[in-house]
Amino acid sequence: MSTQEANVTNRASDGMRIAFGVGGLIAVVLGLLVLFFPVKSGAVVLQIVAAIIAAYALVMGVVYIGSAIFSRTLGGWARTGHILLGLLYIIGGIIMMVNLGATAAVLTVFLTVIIGVLWLFEGIMAFTTVSQSNNKVWTVIYGIISVIAGLVLMFSPLMGAITLWILLGISMVVLGIVQVVRAFSMKSVA
């Protein structure tokens, strides 16, 4: 390997180390923010997501109205439908943008209940496959845990959302630390 190739390889290796280290430190900091301020950090993230969804609704409303006005192929009913749909998107986007806190709360409950329903059905599906499973005991245990977790999320979505948020914070801290250790333990290629 020539000296120039070795320099390029070393710079690439150093770049990877820096990327792993910085990414790991960011994950640790964000994870600690989630763990020490779960409600505040969750509210901020959900309001950002709510704002993005509201902005999406506004843009889609404009797109639908624009397609109704400028389309040469839409008939009368399709054009009317596009205008009405566009107006509904715009009205919904404005309502969401004005009430970001409420939109974030509804989004939290909705997503948590959806996860609960999915886990409930996943548990039920596990029970339906017990007869074909090689390890029936673990399949039944998995099904029971999945059904219980799904029901808990469905009937107490806010507690479930906070629990899931804290688990995300823990995983970010752990994975961030592993990433930083990985960055310091990487060997130079050359």
N, C-alpha and C positions, 0 to 999 in steps of 0.2 A: 504494500500500500504506500502510495506516495505521500509526501508531507502535506500537500494540498488536500488530498482525500482524507487524511487523518484529521486535519483541522476542520473540515466540513463535518466529518462524523462526530468529532468532539463537540462542535457547536450544536449539532442536532441532539446529541445526548444531553448536553447542558440545557437546551431548550425544553426537552422532555422533563427533566428534573424540575426545572422552574415551573412548568405548567402543572405538574403533579403537586408540587409544594403549594403554589398559589391556590389551586383548586381545592386542595385539602384544607388550607387555612380558611378559605371562604366558607366551605361546608361546616367547619367547626364553629366559626363565628355565627353563621346563620342558625345552626343547630342549637347553640347556647342561647341565642335570642329567643328561639321557639321555646326552649325549656324554662328560661327565667321569666319570659313575658308571653305565655301562651295565648292569652286572650287578646292582648294588644297586637301581637304579631299576626295572629290569625285574622283579626279584623282588618288589618292593613292589607294583607294578601287577598282576602276575599273582596275588599273594596276595589282593589286593582283589577281583579278578575271581573267583578260586576261592571266596572267602567269599560273594560274591553268588550264585554258582551253588549253593553248599551251602545258603544260606538259602532260595533258590528251591525246592530239593528238599525241605527241611523243610516249607515252606508247602504245597507240592503234596501232600505226604504227609498233612498234616492235612486238606486240602481233600478228598482222595479218601476218607479214613476218615470225615470228616464227611458227605460225600454218601452214603456207604454206610449210615451210621447213620440219617440223617434223611430220606432219600428215601422217598417213598411209592410210586414207580413201579418201582423196581428189583426184579427177581426174585432168587431165592436165589443163583444162580450169578453174576449181575452184581454183587450185593452182596458176595459172597465175593471176586470179582475186584477190586472197588474197595478192599476192606480189604487184600488182599494187595499190590496196587499201592501203596497208601498206606504200608504198612509198609516195602516196598522203598525207596520214596522217602525215608522217615524214616531208615532204616538207612544208605542211601547218603549222605544229608545229614550225618548224624552222623560217618560215616567221613571224609567230605571236610573237615568242620569241624575234626576232631581232627588231621588230617594236611594242613594248608593248604599246606605246602611241597611235599609229594609231589603233591598235587592240582594245584598250579601247574606243576610239572615235567611231569606227564602232559598237562596242557592245552597247554603250550608245544609239546611234541612232536606232539601230535594236530593242533593248528592248523597247524603248519609242514608236516607231512606232507600235510595236506589241501590247502594252497596248492600244494605241490609236485605233487600229483596233478592239480590243476586246470591248472597251467601245462603239465604234460606233455600232457594232453589238448588243451589250447589249441594247443600246437605241432603235434600230430598233425592237428588240424582245419585248421590253416593249410596243411599239406601236402596235404590232400584238396581244398583250394580253389585250388591253384596254377593249374590249367588254366583257371579262370574269372577269375583275377585280371588286372587291367590291368597290374600291375607285379610280374611273377613273381619277380624277383630279391629285392625287399624282402619278399615273402611267404615265400620260402625262408629268407632271413636271419632273419626273425621266428620262423619255425618252429624253426629250429636253436637260436636263443637260448632260446626258450621250453622246448624239450625239455631242453636242458642245464641250465637253471635249475631246472626241475621235478625232474630227477634229482638234482641237488645237494641240493635241499631234502629230498627223500625219503630220501636216504642219509646226510645229515649234518644232521638237523633242528635240533640245538642251535646249530651254527655258523650255519645259515641264519636262525634266530630272532634271534640276536645281530646279524647283518648287517642284517636287516630293522629291528630296533629302532634301530640306529645311523642307518640311512637316515631313519627317522622323526624322530630327533633333529635331523639336519641339516636336514630340510625344515621342522621347527618353528622352528629358528633363522632360516633364510632367510625363511620366510613371516612370522615375527614382526617381523623388521627391516623388511620391505616394509610391513607393516601400520603400524608406528610412523612410518615416513617418510610414508606415506599420511595418517596423522592430522595430522602437522605441516604437510603441504602442502595440506590442505583449505582451501578458501576460504569465507569467510563468505557466506551466501546474500543477506543484506541489504546 
